[in-house]
Every structure is written in C-alpha cells, then in structure tokens.
Amino acid sequence: MKRPGSSADDLGVFFNDWHGAVADKAATLAAEWVVDLEADDRERTREAARRLAAAGLLAYCVPERFGGAAVGRPDGVDTRALTLVREALGWADGLLDTAFAMQGLGSYPITLAGSDAQKARYLPGVMAGERLGAFCLTEPEAGSDVASMRCRARRAGDRYIIDGEKAWISNAGVAGQYVLFATVDPEAGRRGITAFVVEPDDPGLSVEPMQVIAPHPIGRLRFDGCAIPAERRLGAEGDGFKLAMRTLDVFRTTVGGAALGMARRALDEGLDRALRRRQFGKPIIEQQQIAAYLADSATELDAARLLVFRAAHLRDTVERRVSTEVAMGKLFATEAAQRVIDRGVQIHGGLGVTRGSAVERLYREIRALRIYEGTSEIQKVVIAAGLKARR
Ligand SMILES: Cc1cc2nc3c(=O)[nH]c(=O)nc-3n(C[C@H](O)[C@H](O)[C@H](O)COP(=O)(O)OP(=O)(O)OC[C@H]3O[C@@H](n4cnc5c(N)ncnc54)[C@H](O)[C@@H]3O)c2cc1C
C-alpha cells in the first residue's frame, strides 16, 4: 500500500519530537483511505469525519485544556500539527482533507472567543467527528472585500435576528454548527462584524447546495429572520473581523500544507509513470524534457515546503502576527502545486486527462486552493502591506 512521505521526515528543524507521530497517524489514514468519486459528497464527508476522529486526528483541532490533544500556545492549536496532517490527507483525497480542515476552521473561533459554556457545547462533538464545522464569511457580493458584508444581525431582547445570505460555504447542509460572521452595523465596516454560532435547525436558516469542479460539500445559506439566542454570540460585538483574521492566520498555513500533499502526490505519480512508460524504446524519464519536468517539480515542492513550515513554525513560536510569512507560504505553495500537478498531467499524456486517474483528480482538486481563504492576489496584497509596515 502506498504511503505519503512527510515534511516531518526531513525538515526536523521546524518540529518537536512528537510531530513525527502526528504525521505518522495521518499517513496511515491517508494510505488506507479509498477515494470514491461516485459517492455523495455529504455522505462521504460524514464518513471522513468519523474516520478522522477514530484515527485520533480531530483531537489536534481542539486544545488540550478543552479535552483535545492540541498543545503549545495558550490559545490553542498547533499549526505545525494541523499542517502536517493536511499534507498527508491532501496526498490522499481533497475531500478527506476538507473534512479535516473544516473541523478546525469551523471550531477555532469558538476556541479563541467562546465562553466556557460554548466550548463545552460545541468542542467535544467537533473532536468526535459528530458535529461538523462550517465557517461562514463569504457572501455573493462580499468575497475578497470581507468588510463590505451585508448579512445583518439585529439585537432584539435576548435574541439576535439574522437576515442575509452567505455563499460558497463548505459543509453547508452537513454542518452541525455554523460559525457565522454578520454585521451589527453595516456603516461601521470591519468594526461592525460580529461572530455567532448558528445551528442547523435554527428557524429561518435554509441551505441550497452548490457544485464545484472537485468533490466538496458546499452551498449557500439564507437567513430569513433567523432568531438565535444572544448567548450564541462569540466574543463582543465588533470583534468578528479580528477573530476571522486570527483564524485565517492558522488555517491559511494549513491550506499550504494541503497543497504540498497534492503536489507530492502528483510528483510521486509522475515519477512512477515516467519510469514505467516506454516510448522510442526507453522509459520516458530518459527523455530530457520529462526529466526536467520532474526536476522542476521536486525543486518547487521543496521550496514550498520550506516556506509553509517556516510560517507554521513562526505561528507556533513567536508572539508577533506572522500574516506576511503565512501569506507567502499559502501563495507559493498553492501556485507551485498547480504547476507541479499540471506537469504531472503532461507526463501522463492522455491518461493524465482521463477521468479517474489520480493526476486528473488532483488537477481539479488543487484549483480551489488558489481561491479560498484569500485568493493569490489577496495574499500579495497582504505581503505588500507587510513590506510597507516594516519601513
Ligand atoms: C471550494 C471553495 C470553498 C470555499 N469555502 C468557503 C467557506 O467555507 N467559507 C467562506 O466564507 N468562504 C468560502 N469560499 C469562498 C472564498 O473564500 C472566496 O471565493 C474568495 O475569498 C474570493 O472571493 P470571491 O469568490 O467573491 O472573488 P472576488 O473577491 O470577486 O475576486 C475575483 C477576482 O478579483 C481579484 N481581486 C479582488 N480584490 C482584489 C484586490 N484588492 N487586489 C487584487 N485582486 C483582487 C481576486 O483575487 C479574484 O481573482 C470557498 C470558495 C471555494 C471555491
């Protein structure tokens, strides 16, 4: 059975002793997991969450003091552990990777800003893979420009009434908790944004599935006078924007991890094919152009691994914001992975675009990583802002 390699094997400078065991558990699940392109995305996601919980991997989404296994900084999760897990899962299957990522992304704002009662209500189910998470920021008219969101929360006694729409929400229709960012004052821009937890059976919430190019449970949420108890607010009114950005500092790095895994898989598959496939009387790896594709891919993959794990290491070990380094890791790893996978398809020739081949699937899976949690262009905006701030 094939197993993914891990950055924990050869980039020891970034890791503690225990990280190798985390990567190993993730690699075992990645090797056993069977991709099923015909299955329903939502059913498959539920199954993935159960398997991730059974493998002990969801424990890394929840800090030790709330019952999980994530250790390190006082506020919680260990970015390197999450990134190593996504490196292994991305190698196996984008849907399995997304199921893991959403348990983290859809619970970390609760870890950061939730009351003890909120943590007790939501985090155990997250860890058990029973309560699937969702993180609801994007709207049809507010994507990169998050602060222009229109989804509105109005206080009415001991409740908030929510009206508006969210789009491209991963786990829509399958989530057991929706971390929702809505504005309490549309004129206040980012200072009006406030976080809440919405539950699937709250009256006034409806879900409409969407389809993207690779298996991924995703959809629109409509809030039509959706009333939730005021105690479901996370943190104070107006704290939501900062909470979202602190969450993205962790999870953007892990998107880089998933891209590394997908690129590593494309390189593995390309190398296997180049050694086996014979044309003109010899394996195609003997053709200089094919050898150069493999050399370029291996070099770009290693450069990406260094940037991603530098960001993860800094996030875990220094007190300052590391948004610039995080953005560099996500930008370079996702863009490089797209190139590595494209070369993997080319090395496979016609087989590379044949439905069901691993590189064909990777070609579809990688595309969204350059868009979600901040597009490549937005990562450049963040990097340039960081450069300016240093002057
Ligand atoms: C598979 C998938 C899963 C997703 N899951 C979630 C989720 O779970 N939760 C969630 O909230 N959202 C999710 N999203 C939404 C995602 O975060 C947004 O699609 C993304 O932030 C971009 O927003 P947009 O699609 O509105 O594009 P737009 O903001 O309209 O951007 C269009 C283009 O303009 C560029 N652009 C915009 N502003 C600038 C600028 N200032 N400088 C340079 N270029 C700019 C963009 O980079 C892009 O190329 C998901 C998206 C996908 C595809």
The ligand as a Tripos MOL2 file, in Angstrom:
@<TRIPOS>MOLECULE
LIG
   53    58     1     0     0
SMALL
NO_CHARGES

@<TRIPOS>ATOM
      1 C1        -14.1540   25.3430   -2.9240 C.3       1 LIG1
      2 C2        -14.3950   26.6080   -2.1650 C.ar      1 LIG1
      3 C3        -14.6720   26.5370   -0.8050 C.ar      1 LIG1
      4 C4        -14.9340   27.7040   -0.0860 C.ar      1 LIG1
      5 N1        -15.2640   27.6190    1.2370 N.ar      1 LIG1
      6 C5        -15.5790   28.7530    1.9210 C.ar      1 LIG1
      7 C6        -16.0260   28.6780    3.2850 C.ar      1 LIG1
      8 O1        -16.1010   27.5940    3.8570 O.2       1 LIG1
      9 N2        -16.3620   29.8230    3.9100 N.ar      1 LIG1
     10 C7        -16.2930   31.0420    3.3100 C.ar      1 LIG1
     11 O2        -16.6210   32.0360    3.9460 O.2       1 LIG1
     12 N3        -15.9110   31.1470    2.0090 N.ar      1 LIG1
     13 C8        -15.5470   30.0460    1.3050 C.ar      1 LIG1
     14 N4        -15.1640   30.1250   -0.0180 N.ar      1 LIG1
     15 C9        -15.1970   31.4310   -0.6650 C.3       1 LIG1
     16 C10       -13.8040   32.0060   -0.9330 C.3       1 LIG1
     17 O3        -13.1600   32.3470    0.2730 O.3       1 LIG1
     18 C11       -13.9800   33.1970   -1.8910 C.3       1 LIG1
     19 O4        -14.3690   32.6430   -3.1330 O.3       1 LIG1
     20 C12       -12.7120   34.0130   -2.0510 C.3       1 LIG1
     21 O5        -12.4070   34.7040   -0.8610 O.3       1 LIG1
     22 C13       -12.8030   35.0140   -3.2080 C.3       1 LIG1
     23 O6        -13.9720   35.7400   -3.1640 O.3       1 LIG1
     24 P1        -14.8930   35.8490   -4.4960 P.3       1 LIG1
     25 O7        -15.1470   34.4760   -4.9720 O.co2     1 LIG1
     26 O8        -16.0510   36.7040   -4.1640 O.co2     1 LIG1
     27 O9        -13.9610   36.5690   -5.5470 O.3       1 LIG1
     28 P2        -13.7880   38.1460   -5.7340 P.3       1 LIG1
     29 O10       -13.4600   38.7840   -4.4290 O.co2     1 LIG1
     30 O11       -14.9300   38.6790   -6.5180 O.co2     1 LIG1
     31 O12       -12.4720   38.1840   -6.6280 O.3       1 LIG1
     32 C14       -12.4920   37.9980   -8.0620 C.3       1 LIG1
     33 C15       -11.0800   38.2440   -8.5630 C.3       1 LIG1
     34 O13       -10.6680   39.5920   -8.2680 O.3       1 LIG1
     35 C16        -9.4690   39.5660   -7.5340 C.3       1 LIG1
     36 N5         -9.4260   40.6820   -6.5750 N.ar      1 LIG1
     37 C17       -10.3970   41.0880   -5.7220 C.ar      1 LIG1
     38 N6         -9.9620   42.0840   -4.9480 N.ar      1 LIG1
     39 C18        -8.6780   42.3090   -5.3060 C.ar      1 LIG1
     40 C19        -7.6530   43.2030   -4.8670 C.ar      1 LIG1
     41 N7         -7.8590   44.0880   -3.8690 N.pl3     1 LIG1
     42 N8         -6.4530   43.1630   -5.4930 N.ar      1 LIG1
     43 C20        -6.2120   42.2800   -6.4880 C.ar      1 LIG1
     44 N9         -7.1270   41.3970   -6.9370 N.ar      1 LIG1
     45 C21        -8.3380   41.4220   -6.3570 C.ar      1 LIG1
     46 C22        -9.4490   38.2230   -6.8280 C.3       1 LIG1
     47 O14        -8.1510   37.8570   -6.4250 O.3       1 LIG1
     48 C23       -10.0370   37.3330   -7.8950 C.3       1 LIG1
     49 O15        -9.0430   36.9630   -8.8030 O.3       1 LIG1
     50 C24       -14.8810   28.9690   -0.7400 C.ar      1 LIG1
     51 C25       -14.5880   29.0290   -2.1080 C.ar      1 LIG1
     52 C26       -14.3480   27.8670   -2.8220 C.ar      1 LIG1
     53 C27       -14.0540   27.9630   -4.2840 C.3       1 LIG1
@<TRIPOS>BOND
     1     1     2 1
     2     2     3 ar
     3     2    52 ar
     4     3     4 ar
     5     4     5 ar
     6     4    50 ar
     7     5     6 ar
     8     6     7 ar
     9     6    13 1
    10     7     8 2
    11     7     9 ar
    12     9    10 ar
    13    10    11 2
    14    10    12 ar
    15    12    13 ar
    16    13    14 ar
    17    14    15 1
    18    14    50 ar
    19    15    16 1
    20    16    17 1
    21    16    18 1
    22    18    19 1
    23    18    20 1
    24    20    21 1
    25    20    22 1
    26    22    23 1
    27    23    24 1
    28    24    25 2
    29    24    26 1
    30    24    27 1
    31    27    28 1
    32    28    29 2
    33    28    30 1
    34    28    31 1
    35    31    32 1
    36    32    33 1
    37    33    34 1
    38    33    48 1
    39    34    35 1
    40    35    36 1
    41    35    46 1
    42    36    37 ar
    43    36    45 ar
    44    37    38 ar
    45    38    39 ar
    46    39    40 ar
    47    39    45 ar
    48    40    41 1
    49    40    42 ar
    50    42    43 ar
    51    43    44 ar
    52    44    45 ar
    53    46    47 1
    54    46    48 1
    55    48    49 1
    56    50    51 ar
    57    51    52 ar
    58    52    53 1
@<TRIPOS>SUBSTRUCTURE
     1 LIG1         1 GROUP 0 **** ****
